[in-house]
């Protein structure tokens, strides 16, 4: 998936010793997205803004904070996380790749 | 380091089981670059076009094919590789990050 007319940051943000990495882009309308990779492991992320996590490669298991339900998302699927919340994401094998967009509401 | 008015590919190219990853961008003039991460290890890459590898984070050790000399490159430094050649790059610790540009000649 390509994004045109963007400003791309070449240096990645590195989380969990590099098990999760992201690159930021800024779109023409000023909005920002990140895309990146998730190596096998279990990670918790907190949100400030609400976000949509679109999986573009691999597969992950997601549990939203405060929920007992886990859902599996594969390439072409997405999940949304409310603002000021969080989620635990597990990649069991291979590498998950994602695009994260900040959204107004969930 | 940011690149403006580019088309960015969200999905990474994954090499060596994810120990080396790159994202491609296309600039306004139609030229392409990649940027990415190199996790600890030793990797050999072959070139088709000549390229400039700029290190933007971490440190790596590089030996060009056919050379006995190894050189260390840290953030802010670069090395160039001729077309139809190759190089062995070692990251001993941490994560190296790079921008790769295709160039006319070395």
gemmi code that builds the backbone of each chain (N, CA, C; Angstrom):
import gemmi

chains = {
    "A": [
        ("UNK", (0.843, -1.197, 0.000), (0.000, 0.000, 0.000), (0.874, 1.240, 0.000)),
        ("UNK", (0.593, 2.119, -0.952), (1.431, 3.305, -1.108), (0.677, 4.568, -0.697)),
        ("UNK", (1.432, 5.521, -0.179), (0.885, 6.836, 0.142), (1.647, 7.882, -0.669)),
        ("UNK", (0.902, 8.700, -1.401), (1.522, 9.692, -2.278), (1.540, 11.066, -1.634)),
        ("UNK", (2.469, 11.887, -2.098), (2.578, 13.274, -1.644), (2.681, 13.379, -0.131)),
        ("UNK", (3.527, 12.538, 0.419), (3.713, 12.548, 1.869), (5.133, 13.006, 2.205)),
        ("UNK", (5.302, 13.383, 3.450), (6.640, 13.564, 4.004), (6.938, 12.328, 4.847)),
        ("UNK", (8.042, 11.681, 4.536), (8.393, 10.430, 5.210), (9.616, 10.639, 6.093)),
        ("UNK", (9.538, 10.115, 7.287), (10.678, 10.170, 8.207), (11.495, 8.888, 8.021)),
        ("UNK", (12.756, 9.056, 7.662), (13.590, 7.882, 7.351), (13.983, 7.101, 8.596)),
        ("UNK", (14.072, 7.802, 9.713), (14.523, 7.130, 10.939), (13.325, 6.527, 11.654)),
        ("UNK", (13.461, 5.272, 12.008), (12.362, 4.562, 12.665), (12.294, 4.896, 14.149)),
        ("UNK", (11.102, 4.802, 14.676), (10.908, 4.742, 16.117), (11.062, 3.284, 16.522)),
        ("UNK", (11.833, 3.052, 17.545), (12.180, 1.690, 17.954), (11.607, 1.425, 19.342)),
        ("UNK", (10.781, 0.390, 19.453), (10.160, 0.010, 20.720), (10.566, -1.417, 21.080)),
        ("UNK", (10.558, -1.700, 22.341), (10.818, -3.074, 22.811), (12.097, -3.638, 22.180)),
        ("UNK", (13.168, -2.874, 22.315), (14.474, -3.312, 21.787), (14.432, -3.661, 20.304)),
        ("UNK", (13.540, -3.039, 19.575), (13.492, -3.253, 18.126), (12.537, -4.348, 17.703)),
        ("UNK", (11.811, -4.916, 18.677), (10.836, -5.953, 18.308), (9.616, -5.315, 17.649)),
        ("UNK", (9.421, -4.035, 17.894), (8.387, -3.266, 17.203), (9.036, -1.977, 16.696)),
        ("UNK", (8.858, -1.693, 15.419), (9.419, -0.462, 14.856), (8.351, 0.230, 14.015)),
        ("UNK", (8.480, 1.552, 13.925), (7.534, 2.286, 13.084), (8.222, 3.455, 12.412)),
        ("UNK", (7.712, 3.787, 11.230), (8.119, 4.983, 10.505), (6.914, 5.910, 10.390)),
        ("UNK", (7.152, 7.180, 10.568), (6.065, 8.149, 10.488), (5.993, 8.810, 9.129)),
        ("UNK", (4.768, 9.047, 8.662), (4.559, 9.864, 7.464), (3.516, 10.931, 7.781)),
        ("UNK", (3.659, 12.062, 7.094), (2.674, 13.132, 7.200), (2.021, 13.302, 5.843)),
        ("UNK", (0.706, 13.250, 5.815), (-0.023, 13.359, 4.555), (-0.253, 14.814, 4.182)),
        ("UNK", (-0.725, 15.007, 2.954), (-0.960, 16.363, 2.451), (-1.896, 17.166, 3.345)),
        ("UNK", (-2.871, 16.472, 3.958), (-3.847, 17.184, 4.791), (-3.320, 17.438, 6.203)),
        ("UNK", (-2.052, 17.084, 6.430), (-1.446, 17.345, 7.729), (-1.611, 16.197, 8.715)),
        ("UNK", (-2.428, 15.232, 8.371), (-2.607, 14.080, 9.264), (-1.372, 13.184, 9.208)),
        ("UNK", (-1.211, 12.409, 10.241), (-0.039, 11.538, 10.300), (-0.469, 10.075, 10.413)),
        ("UNK", (0.378, 9.230, 9.889), (0.226, 7.785, 10.037), (1.598, 7.225, 10.370)),
        ("UNK", (1.589, 6.031, 10.886), (2.850, 5.310, 11.008), (2.665, 3.936, 10.372)),
        ("UNK", (3.752, 3.382, 9.883), (3.706, 1.984, 9.450), (4.956, 1.289, 9.971)),
        ("UNK", (4.847, -0.017, 10.154), (6.007, -0.680, 10.720), (5.844, -2.167, 10.836)),
        ("UNK", (6.722, -2.736, 11.627), (6.823, -4.183, 11.760), (6.754, -4.588, 13.224)),
        ("UNK", (6.200, -5.765, 13.453), (6.122, -6.347, 14.790), (6.698, -7.759, 14.708)),
        ("UNK", (7.783, -7.986, 15.411), (8.421, -9.302, 15.450), (7.723, -10.141, 16.528)),
        ("UNK", (7.945, -11.448, 16.512), (7.224, -12.298, 17.471), (7.405, -11.851, 18.922)),
        ("UNK", (6.291, -11.840, 19.650), (6.314, -11.426, 21.048), (4.958, -10.882, 21.438)),
        ("UNK", (4.888, -10.410, 22.666), (3.660, -9.853, 23.226), (3.971, -8.441, 23.697)),
        ("UNK", (3.189, -7.478, 23.249), (3.494, -6.082, 23.524), (2.228, -5.338, 23.944)),
        ("UNK", (2.398, -4.425, 24.874), (1.276, -3.567, 25.248), (1.556, -2.140, 24.815)),
        ("UNK", (0.560, -1.528, 24.208), (0.669, -0.131, 23.821), (-0.485, 0.671, 24.410)),
        ("UNK", (-0.191, 1.847, 24.870), (-1.214, 2.790, 25.326), (-1.493, 3.784, 24.207)),
        ("UNK", (-2.743, 4.190, 24.089), (-3.098, 5.196, 23.093), (-3.319, 6.552, 23.753)),
        ("UNK", (-3.006, 7.596, 23.027), (-3.470, 8.932, 23.400), (-4.673, 9.236, 22.504)),
        ("UNK", (-4.423, 9.426, 21.225), (-5.538, 9.547, 20.278), (-6.092, 8.159, 19.959)),
        ("UNK", (-7.328, 8.135, 19.543), (-7.903, 6.892, 19.030), (-7.168, 6.510, 17.745)),
        ("UNK", (-7.023, 5.239, 17.522), (-6.285, 4.827, 16.333), (-6.882, 3.594, 15.672)),
        ("UNK", (-6.626, 3.519, 14.377), (-6.988, 2.336, 13.598), (-5.691, 1.622, 13.212)),
        ("UNK", (-5.621, 0.364, 13.549), (-4.438, -0.453, 13.221), (-4.848, -1.421, 12.115)),
        ("UNK", (-4.284, -1.192, 10.943), (-4.573, -2.038, 9.793), (-3.400, -3.004, 9.608)),
        ("UNK", (-3.706, -4.266, 9.559), (-2.656, -5.268, 9.380), (-2.428, -5.459, 7.881)),
        ("UNK", (-1.193, -5.312, 7.435), (-0.912, -5.426, 5.998), (-0.050, -6.638, 5.673)),
        ("UNK", (0.439, -7.310, 6.706), (1.159, -8.568, 6.470), (1.193, -9.358, 7.767)),
        ("UNK", (1.144, -10.656, 7.655), (1.214, -11.495, 8.842), (-0.099, -11.510, 9.599)),
        ("UNK", (-0.017, -11.848, 10.857), (-1.214, -12.056, 11.673), (-0.888, -11.691, 13.109)),
        ("UNK", (-1.873, -11.153, 13.818), (-1.655, -10.812, 15.217), (-2.919, -11.091, 16.015)),
        ("UNK", (-2.729, -11.208, 17.304), (-3.827, -11.427, 18.241), (-3.902, -10.191, 19.123)),
        ("UNK", (-5.094, -9.644, 19.268), (-5.248, -8.364, 19.957), (-6.270, -8.491, 21.082)),
        ("UNK", (-5.910, -7.950, 22.224), (-6.837, -7.821, 23.352), (-6.853, -6.349, 23.761)),
        ("UNK", (-8.020, -5.738, 23.675), (-8.134, -4.348, 24.114), (-8.122, -4.293, 25.640)),
        ("UNK", (-7.529, -3.254, 26.183), (-7.516, -3.080, 27.634), (-8.947, -3.141, 28.175)),
        ("UNK", (-9.118, -3.869, 29.235), (-10.420, -3.949, 29.879), (-11.332, -4.998, 29.275)),
        ("UNK", (-10.820, -5.699, 28.253), (-11.625, -6.737, 27.610), (-11.031, -8.107, 27.902)),
        ("UNK", (-11.870, -9.103, 27.914), (-11.379, -10.473, 28.040), (-11.332, -11.173, 26.684)),
        ("UNK", (-11.790, -10.471, 25.648), (-11.866, -11.088, 24.327), (-10.585, -10.851, 23.541)),
        ("UNK", (-10.090, -11.907, 22.926), (-8.976, -11.741, 22.000), (-9.473, -11.984, 20.583)),
        ("UNK", (-8.941, -11.190, 19.663), (-9.328, -11.321, 18.259), (-8.083, -11.474, 17.410)),
        ("UNK", (-8.218, -12.237, 16.360), (-7.102, -12.446, 15.434), (-7.320, -11.566, 14.209)),
        ("UNK", (-6.290, -10.847, 13.814), (-6.364, -10.000, 12.623), (-5.241, -10.384, 11.670)),
        ("UNK", (-5.608, -10.582, 10.437), (-4.632, -10.937, 9.406), (-4.575, -9.817, 8.372)),
        ("UNK", (-3.662, -9.956, 7.447), (-3.479, -8.939, 6.404), (-4.809, -8.580, 5.765)),
        ("UNK", (-5.104, -7.297, 5.680), (-6.340, -6.813, 5.088), (-7.408, -6.502, 6.127)),
        ("UNK", (-7.140, -6.823, 7.372), (-8.103, -6.551, 8.447), (-7.560, -5.443, 9.343)),
        ("UNK", (-8.468, -4.829, 10.102), (-8.012, -3.777, 11.020), (-8.795, -3.835, 12.325)),
        ("UNK", (-8.239, -3.211, 13.330), (-8.965, -3.013, 14.582), (-8.787, -1.571, 15.017)),
        ("UNK", (-9.685, -1.128, 15.885), (-9.629, 0.253, 16.344), (-9.508, 0.289, 17.863)),
        ("UNK", (-8.813, 1.285, 18.338), (-8.549, 1.416, 19.770), (-8.988, 2.814, 20.193)),
        ("UNK", (-9.778, 2.918, 21.256), (-10.218, 4.247, 21.701), (-9.040, 5.092, 22.193)),
        ("UNK", (-9.284, 6.383, 22.304), (-8.295, 7.288, 22.892), (-8.104, 6.940, 24.368)),
        ("UNK", (-6.920, 7.236, 24.868), (-6.616, 7.034, 26.284), (-6.962, 5.627, 26.741)),
        ("UNK", (-6.620, 4.691, 25.920), (-6.882, 3.286, 26.207), (-5.584, 2.525, 25.903)),
        ("UNK", (-5.730, 1.267, 25.555), (-4.534, 0.500, 25.233), (-4.907, -0.865, 24.708)),
        ("UNK", (-3.913, -1.564, 24.249), (-4.155, -2.904, 23.732), (-2.880, -3.731, 23.854)),
        ("UNK", (-3.104, -5.032, 23.951), (-1.991, -5.984, 23.962), (-2.012, -6.721, 22.634)),
        ("UNK", (-0.889, -6.706, 21.959), (-0.813, -7.327, 20.633), (0.254, -8.416, 20.657)),
        ("UNK", (-0.112, -9.568, 20.132), (0.780, -10.728, 20.111), (1.019, -11.158, 18.667)),
        ("UNK", (2.272, -11.295, 18.325), (2.626, -11.945, 17.058), (3.291, -13.262, 17.434)),
        ("UNK", (2.708, -14.353, 16.989), (3.189, -15.668, 17.405), (4.329, -16.166, 16.532)),
        ("UNK", (4.261, -15.851, 15.256), (5.325, -16.292, 14.346), (5.371, -15.362, 13.156)),
        ("UNK", (6.510, -15.341, 12.512), (6.667, -14.460, 11.374), (6.721, -13.014, 11.823)),
        ("UNK", (6.429, -12.123, 10.917), (6.478, -10.689, 11.199), (5.148, -10.086, 10.805)),
        ("UNK", (4.548, -9.360, 11.735), (3.354, -8.604, 11.408), (3.735, -7.231, 10.895)),
        ("UNK", (2.995, -6.758, 9.897), (3.222, -5.388, 9.437), (1.894, -4.642, 9.507)),
        ("UNK", (1.980, -3.362, 9.826), (0.764, -2.590, 10.098), (0.890, -1.170, 9.574)),
        ("UNK", (-0.289, -0.577, 9.406), (-0.403, 0.875, 9.210), (-1.289, 1.384, 10.332)),
        ("UNK", (-0.809, 2.376, 11.058), (-1.576, 2.956, 12.168), (-2.033, 4.357, 11.778)),
        ("UNK", (-3.346, 4.570, 11.829), (-3.913, 5.883, 11.520), (-4.599, 6.422, 12.753)),
        ("UNK", (-4.504, 7.705, 12.957), (-5.187, 8.330, 14.083), (-6.564, 8.759, 13.609)),
        ("UNK", (-7.571, 8.454, 14.394), (-8.943, 8.669, 13.961), (-9.673, 9.505, 14.988)),
        ("UNK", (-10.794, 10.057, 14.570), (-11.534, 10.968, 15.442), (-12.213, 10.223, 16.584)),
        ("UNK", (-12.913, 9.181, 16.226), (-13.647, 8.430, 17.242), (-13.609, 6.958, 16.867)),
        ("UNK", (-13.890, 6.129, 17.835), (-13.980, 4.697, 17.558), (-15.443, 4.300, 17.640)),
    ],
    "B": [
        ("UNK", (15.826, 12.264, 9.492), (15.899, 12.870, 8.157), (14.585, 12.650, 7.407)),
        ("UNK", (14.024, 13.723, 6.921), (12.715, 13.642, 6.278), (12.837, 13.856, 4.771)),
        ("UNK", (11.950, 13.192, 4.037), (11.849, 13.392, 2.598), (10.435, 13.858, 2.291)),
        ("UNK", (10.332, 14.988, 1.586), (9.028, 15.581, 1.304), (8.558, 15.232, -0.103)),
        ("UNK", (7.245, 15.294, -0.293), (6.637, 15.068, -1.610), (7.066, 13.733, -2.216)),
        ("UNK", (7.016, 12.706, -1.393), (7.399, 11.381, -1.866), (6.188, 10.454, -1.857)),
        ("UNK", (6.321, 9.372, -2.589), (5.390, 8.260, -2.458), (6.079, 7.205, -1.608)),
        ("UNK", (5.419, 6.822, -0.535), (6.025, 5.877, 0.408), (5.283, 4.547, 0.353)),
        ("UNK", (6.030, 3.482, 0.330), (5.461, 2.141, 0.361), (5.410, 1.690, 1.824)),
        ("UNK", (4.194, 1.385, 2.284), (4.024, 1.048, 3.703), (4.570, -0.327, 4.050)),
        ("UNK", (4.552, -1.207, 3.072), (4.987, -2.580, 3.364), (6.493, -2.695, 3.169)),
        ("UNK", (7.146, -3.258, 4.160), (8.605, -3.381, 4.122), (9.039, -4.560, 3.268)),
        ("UNK", (10.211, -4.427, 2.693), (10.930, -5.569, 2.144), (11.689, -6.216, 3.294)),
        ("UNK", (11.570, -7.511, 3.401), (12.134, -8.234, 4.544), (13.233, -9.166, 4.043)),
        ("UNK", (14.420, -9.003, 4.585), (15.569, -9.842, 4.210), (16.104, -10.570, 5.446)),
        ("UNK", (16.713, -11.706, 5.212), (17.368, -12.441, 6.305), (16.418, -12.629, 7.493)),
        ("UNK", (15.241, -13.151, 7.193), (14.254, -13.425, 8.248), (13.915, -12.195, 9.082)),
        ("UNK", (14.017, -11.027, 8.475), (13.635, -9.808, 9.175), (14.776, -9.135, 9.909)),
        ("UNK", (15.983, -9.692, 9.766), (17.137, -9.051, 10.430), (17.542, -7.781, 9.680)),
        ("UNK", (17.135, -7.698, 8.419), (17.312, -6.466, 7.636), (15.975, -6.165, 6.975)),
        ("UNK", (15.488, -4.938, 7.152), (14.231, -4.547, 6.515), (14.409, -3.196, 5.844)),
        ("UNK", (13.613, -2.969, 4.793), (13.682, -1.670, 4.121), (12.308, -1.256, 3.626)),
        ("UNK", (12.094, 0.040, 3.597), (10.907, 0.643, 2.997), (11.353, 1.480, 1.812)),
        ("UNK", (10.599, 1.421, 0.748), (10.939, 2.181, -0.446), (10.158, 3.480, -0.541)),
        ("UNK", (10.823, 4.522, -1.023), (10.143, 5.770, -1.346), (10.542, 6.180, -2.767)),
        ("UNK", (9.620, 6.876, -3.423), (9.898, 7.438, -4.737), (9.808, 8.948, -4.622)),
        ("UNK", (10.867, 9.623, -5.047), (10.921, 11.075, -4.931), (10.226, 11.729, -6.116)),
        ("UNK", (10.044, 13.041, -6.009), (9.370, 13.804, -7.072), (10.039, 13.632, -8.420)),
        ("UNK", (11.352, 13.506, -8.428), (12.081, 13.383, -9.702), (12.058, 11.944, -10.244)),
        ("UNK", (11.332, 11.072, -9.558), (11.209, 9.704, -10.038), (12.282, 8.764, -9.491)),
        ("UNK", (13.273, 9.322, -8.840), (14.315, 8.469, -8.261), (13.781, 7.765, -7.017)),
        ("UNK", (14.424, 6.682, -6.674), (13.967, 5.904, -5.522), (15.074, 5.802, -4.473)),
        ("UNK", (14.637, 5.691, -3.258), (15.534, 5.421, -2.135), (14.864, 4.367, -1.280)),
        ("UNK", (15.652, 3.747, -0.449), (15.071, 2.902, 0.584), (15.666, 3.331, 1.921)),
        ("UNK", (14.899, 3.105, 2.979), (15.485, 3.287, 4.316), (15.048, 2.115, 5.167)),
        ("UNK", (15.847, 1.816, 6.163), (15.488, 0.650, 6.954), (16.405, 0.403, 8.121)),
        ("UNK", (16.266, -0.808, 8.644), (16.976, -1.183, 9.866), (17.768, -2.462, 9.642)),
        ("UNK", (18.880, -2.559, 10.361), (19.726, -3.749, 10.332), (19.950, -4.186, 11.773)),
        ("UNK", (19.457, -5.359, 12.107), (19.640, -5.921, 13.449), (20.999, -6.616, 13.506)),
        ("UNK", (21.482, -6.915, 14.704), (22.826, -7.494, 14.801), (22.997, -8.758, 13.952)),
        ("UNK", (24.125, -8.821, 13.268), (24.425, -9.959, 12.421), (25.360, -9.534, 11.299)),
        ("UNK", (25.626, -10.471, 10.429), (26.519, -10.254, 9.293), (25.749, -10.600, 8.023)),
        ("UNK", (25.711, -9.669, 7.080), (24.873, -9.844, 5.894), (25.656, -9.462, 4.640)),
        ("UNK", (25.413, -10.192, 3.587), (26.010, -9.827, 2.298), (24.914, -9.378, 1.340)),
        ("UNK", (25.162, -8.260, 0.680), (24.234, -7.765, -0.335), (24.965, -7.576, -1.658)),
        ("UNK", (24.307, -7.933, -2.724), (24.820, -7.672, -4.062), (24.136, -6.425, -4.608)),
        ("UNK", (24.849, -5.642, -5.373), (24.267, -4.447, -5.996), (24.015, -4.696, -7.471)),
        ("UNK", (22.967, -4.073, -7.976), (22.810, -3.960, -9.430), (23.262, -2.547, -9.801)),
        ("UNK", (22.493, -1.538, -9.398), (22.943, -0.155, -9.564), (23.957, 0.174, -8.460)),
        ("UNK", (24.797, 1.146, -8.755), (25.680, 1.674, -7.708), (24.827, 2.344, -6.635)),
        ("UNK", (25.251, 2.282, -5.406), (24.443, 2.870, -4.340), (25.282, 3.536, -3.268)),
        ("UNK", (24.644, 4.489, -2.637), (25.237, 5.152, -1.471), (24.432, 4.726, -0.245)),
        ("UNK", (25.118, 4.201, 0.746), (24.488, 3.773, 1.983), (24.884, 4.768, 3.070)),
        ("UNK", (23.886, 5.507, 3.520), (24.113, 6.516, 4.561), (23.611, 5.939, 5.880)),
        ("UNK", (24.462, 5.937, 6.865), (24.084, 5.416, 8.176), (23.442, 6.556, 8.976)),
        ("UNK", (22.232, 6.338, 9.467), (21.536, 7.405, 10.201), (21.338, 7.060, 11.672)),
        ("UNK", (21.679, 5.830, 12.047), (21.653, 5.480, 13.471), (22.504, 4.235, 13.672)),
        ("UNK", (23.154, 4.155, 14.811), (23.967, 2.991, 15.115), (25.277, 2.998, 14.349)),
        ("UNK", (25.837, 1.829, 14.204), (27.178, 1.698, 13.640), (27.280, 0.362, 12.914)),
        ("UNK", (28.028, 0.341, 11.835), (28.216, -0.912, 11.104), (29.635, -1.004, 10.574)),
        ("UNK", (30.019, -2.225, 10.277), (31.334, -2.506, 9.712), (31.099, -3.024, 8.302)),
        ("UNK", (31.819, -2.463, 7.341), (31.565, -2.778, 5.938), (32.843, -3.249, 5.249)),
        ("UNK", (32.714, -4.326, 4.498), (33.791, -4.800, 3.633), (33.216, -4.913, 2.221)),
        ("UNK", (33.790, -4.165, 1.293), (33.347, -4.268, -0.100), (33.875, -5.565, -0.707)),
        ("UNK", (33.086, -6.164, -1.562), (33.538, -7.384, -2.246), (34.889, -7.126, -2.921)),
        ("UNK", (35.789, -8.053, -2.765), (37.083, -7.950, -3.416), (38.101, -7.150, -2.631)),
        ("UNK", (37.665, -6.645, -1.473), (38.575, -5.856, -0.648), (38.906, -6.618, 0.629)),
        ("UNK", (40.076, -6.342, 1.173), (40.428, -6.904, 2.475), (40.229, -5.891, 3.588)),
        ("UNK", (39.834, -4.681, 3.198), (39.717, -3.617, 4.193), (38.311, -3.549, 4.759)),
        ("UNK", (38.210, -3.430, 6.058), (36.911, -3.176, 6.670), (36.908, -1.759, 7.212)),
        ("UNK", (35.751, -1.120, 7.091), (35.609, 0.251, 7.570), (34.388, 0.335, 8.462)),
        ("UNK", (34.492, 1.180, 9.476), (33.386, 1.384, 10.404), (32.673, 2.673, 10.022)),
        ("UNK", (31.341, 2.595, 9.953), (30.542, 3.771, 9.624), (29.505, 3.976, 10.722)),
        ("UNK", (29.432, 5.187, 11.224), (28.468, 5.524, 12.265), (27.487, 6.553, 11.714)),
        ("UNK", (26.499, 6.866, 12.511), (25.464, 7.808, 12.091), (26.088, 9.083, 11.532)),
        ("UNK", (25.632, 9.483, 10.352), (26.149, 10.688, 9.708), (27.212, 10.381, 8.664)),
        ("UNK", (27.623, 9.132, 8.587), (28.632, 8.744, 7.595), (27.995, 7.875, 6.516)),
        ("UNK", (28.683, 7.771, 5.376), (28.148, 6.924, 4.311), (29.261, 6.202, 3.583)),
        ("UNK", (28.883, 5.166, 2.888), (29.819, 4.489, 1.984), (29.116, 4.241, 0.664)),
        ("UNK", (29.922, 4.026, -0.366), (29.358, 3.813, -1.698), (29.811, 2.468, -2.236)),
        ("UNK", (28.939, 1.865, -3.005), (29.199, 0.531, -3.548), (29.004, 0.606, -5.058)),
        ("UNK", (29.957, 0.110, -5.824), (29.806, 0.148, -7.283), (28.632, -0.719, -7.752)),
        ("UNK", (28.219, -0.499, -8.989), (27.214, -1.365, -9.618), (27.776, -2.767, -9.798)),
        ("UNK", (26.881, -3.741, -9.790), (27.273, -5.131, -10.035), (28.427, -5.567, -9.134)),
        ("UNK", (28.315, -5.174, -7.902), (29.329, -5.501, -6.907), (28.595, -6.005, -5.661)),
        ("UNK", (29.196, -5.827, -4.522), (28.523, -6.269, -3.311), (29.303, -5.849, -2.094)),
        ("UNK", (28.692, -6.072, -0.950), (29.364, -5.714, 0.295), (28.833, -6.584, 1.419)),
        ("UNK", (29.686, -6.745, 2.416), (29.304, -7.458, 3.631), (29.199, -6.432, 4.746)),
        ("UNK", (28.048, -6.411, 5.394), (27.816, -5.422, 6.442), (27.526, -6.145, 7.753)),
        ("UNK", (28.197, -5.690, 8.801), (28.078, -6.293, 10.127), (27.573, -5.247, 11.115)),
        ("UNK", (26.526, -5.595, 11.825), (26.105, -4.789, 12.972), (26.373, -5.643, 14.205)),
        ("UNK", (27.224, -5.151, 15.069), (27.660, -5.946, 16.225), (26.694, -5.841, 17.391)),
        ("UNK", (26.120, -4.681, 17.574), (25.173, -4.506, 18.673), (24.222, -3.367, 18.342)),
        ("UNK", (23.072, -3.381, 18.972), (22.081, -2.346, 18.700), (21.487, -2.550, 17.320)),
        ("UNK", (20.935, -1.497, 16.798), (20.287, -1.541, 15.492), (20.894, -0.448, 14.631)),
        ("UNK", (21.330, -0.836, 13.440), (21.791, 0.156, 12.489), (20.624, 0.618, 11.639)),
        ("UNK", (20.575, 1.904, 11.333), (19.547, 2.405, 10.417), (20.244, 3.119, 9.261)),
        ("UNK", (19.654, 2.997, 8.098), (20.328, 3.494, 6.895), (19.325, 4.095, 5.916)),
        ("UNK", (19.877, 4.926, 5.045), (19.171, 5.374, 3.836), (20.027, 4.932, 2.658)),
        ("UNK", (19.432, 4.235, 1.717), (20.150, 3.758, 0.538), (19.667, 4.536, -0.688)),
        ("UNK", (20.608, 5.180, -1.373), (20.287, 5.935, -2.591), (21.014, 5.306, -3.764)),
        ("UNK", (20.360, 5.293, -4.887), (21.004, 4.772, -6.090), (21.690, 5.929, -6.782)),
        ("UNK", (22.916, 5.712, -7.184), (23.727, 6.800, -7.717), (24.263, 6.416, -9.085)),
        ("UNK", (24.700, 7.445, -9.820), (25.152, 7.207, -11.197), (26.470, 6.457, -11.223)),
        ("UNK", (27.416, 6.937, -10.477), (28.742, 6.314, -10.482), (29.304, 6.392, -9.079)),
        ("UNK", (30.297, 5.590, -8.839), (30.996, 5.655, -7.543), (32.355, 6.282, -7.801)),
    ],
}
model = gemmi.Model(1)
for chain_id, residues in chains.items():
    chain = gemmi.Chain(chain_id)
    for i, (resn, *xyz) in enumerate(residues, 1):
        res = gemmi.Residue()
        res.name, res.seqid = resn, gemmi.SeqId(i, " ")
        for name, pos in zip(("N", "CA", "C"), xyz):
            atom = gemmi.Atom()
            atom.name, atom.element = name, gemmi.Element(name[0])
            atom.pos, atom.b_iso = gemmi.Position(*pos), 0.0
            res.add_atom(atom)
        chain.add_residue(res)
    model.add_chain(chain)
structure = gemmi.Structure()
structure.add_model(model)
structure.setup_entities()
